[in-house]
Amino acid sequence: MTKRHKIREMRLIEIENEFRPLLVSCLQECALGRYGLFGQNDHLDPEGRYWGWPEARRLKELAQEIQSIRLEFGQIDENCERFLQLCSLRGSNVPGEPKLAAEFLADVRQN
């Protein structure tokens, strides 16, 4: 195992330890009615001046980094993949963010 590989593995452990509790807290808050976790309404406030949610932004950054590192190792993280997939949903037939968050939260708590 190379030094670079060990460093990447340590970084992965570090960000996954930050990701899981942040995911649960953001999902809880969103399930209670706060929009902005999945970015369905980002087109209304692209700079995030009015409905900014720093924790949601951080969660997206962590999920993308976890996904990137895991792909290097040929692995996936199901929670990251699902979160990023929910962030990509757009359209008039997509359920609202609180409903999506409640369903995702129930699944996360089961695992």
C-alpha positions as CSV (number, residue, x, y, z in Angstrom):
1,M,0.0,0.0,0.0
2,T,1.4,3.3,-1.0
3,K,1.7,6.4,1.2
4,R,-0.8,8.2,-1.1
5,H,-3.3,5.4,-0.8
6,K,-3.0,5.5,3.0
7,I,-3.5,9.3,3.1
8,R,-6.6,9.0,0.9
9,E,-7.9,6.2,3.1
10,M,-7.4,8.3,6.2
11,R,-9.1,11.3,4.5
12,L,-12.0,9.0,3.6
13,I,-12.5,7.8,7.1
14,E,-12.3,11.4,8.4
15,I,-15.0,12.8,6.0
16,E,-17.3,9.8,6.4
17,N,-17.2,10.3,10.1
18,E,-18.3,13.9,9.5
19,F,-20.8,13.0,6.8
20,R,-23.1,10.6,8.7
21,P,-24.1,12.8,11.7
22,L,-24.5,15.8,9.4
23,L,-26.7,13.9,7.0
24,V,-29.0,12.8,9.8
25,S,-29.3,16.3,11.3
26,C,-29.9,17.9,7.9
27,L,-32.5,15.2,7.0
28,Q,-34.3,15.8,10.3
29,E,-34.4,19.5,9.7
30,C,-35.6,19.2,6.1
31,A,-38.2,16.6,7.1
32,L,-39.6,19.2,9.4
33,G,-40.2,21.6,6.5
34,R,-36.9,23.4,5.7
35,Y,-36.1,23.6,2.0
36,G,-32.7,23.7,0.5
37,L,-31.1,20.4,1.3
38,F,-31.6,18.9,-2.2
39,G,-31.5,22.1,-4.1
40,Q,-35.0,21.9,-5.7
41,N,-35.4,25.6,-5.4
42,D,-31.9,26.8,-6.0
43,H,-33.0,28.5,-9.2
44,L,-34.9,31.0,-7.1
45,D,-31.9,32.0,-5.0
46,P,-28.7,30.9,-6.9
47,E,-26.3,32.8,-4.7
48,G,-27.9,31.5,-1.5
49,R,-28.4,35.0,-0.1
50,Y,-32.0,34.5,1.2
51,W,-32.3,30.8,1.9
52,G,-28.7,29.8,2.5
53,W,-28.0,26.6,4.4
54,P,-24.3,26.2,5.1
55,E,-24.7,22.7,6.6
56,A,-26.5,21.5,3.5
57,R,-23.8,23.0,1.3
58,R,-21.1,21.3,3.4
59,L,-23.0,18.0,3.2
60,K,-23.0,18.2,-0.6
61,E,-19.3,18.9,-0.6
62,L,-18.6,15.9,1.7
63,A,-20.8,13.6,-0.4
64,Q,-19.0,14.6,-3.6
65,E,-15.6,14.1,-2.0
66,I,-16.6,10.7,-0.6
67,Q,-17.9,9.6,-3.9
68,S,-14.7,10.7,-5.7
69,I,-12.4,8.9,-3.2
70,R,-14.5,5.8,-3.1
71,L,-14.5,5.6,-6.9
72,E,-10.7,5.6,-6.8
73,F,-10.9,2.5,-4.6
74,G,-13.6,0.9,-6.8
75,Q,-16.3,1.2,-4.1
76,I,-19.5,3.1,-3.5
77,D,-21.2,4.6,-0.4
78,E,-24.9,4.0,-0.7
79,N,-25.9,7.0,1.4
80,C,-23.7,9.4,-0.6
81,E,-25.0,8.0,-3.8
82,R,-28.6,8.3,-2.8
83,F,-28.1,11.8,-1.4
84,L,-26.5,13.0,-4.6
85,Q,-29.2,11.3,-6.7
86,L,-31.9,13.1,-4.7
87,C,-30.0,16.4,-5.2
88,S,-30.2,15.9,-8.9
89,L,-34.0,15.4,-9.1
90,R,-35.8,18.3,-10.8
91,G,-39.3,18.7,-12.2
92,S,-42.9,19.3,-11.4
93,N,-43.6,15.7,-10.5
94,V,-40.8,15.3,-8.0
95,P,-42.0,15.1,-4.3
96,G,-41.1,18.0,-2.1
97,E,-37.8,18.1,-0.2
98,P,-39.4,17.4,3.2
99,K,-41.1,14.3,2.0
100,L,-37.9,13.0,0.3
101,A,-35.9,13.8,3.4
102,A,-38.4,11.9,5.7
103,E,-38.2,8.8,3.5
104,F,-34.4,9.0,3.2
105,L,-34.1,9.5,7.0
106,A,-36.3,6.4,7.7
107,D,-34.0,4.4,5.5
108,V,-30.8,5.8,7.0
109,R,-32.1,4.9,10.5
110,Q,-32.9,1.4,9.5
111,N,-29.3,0.8,8.4
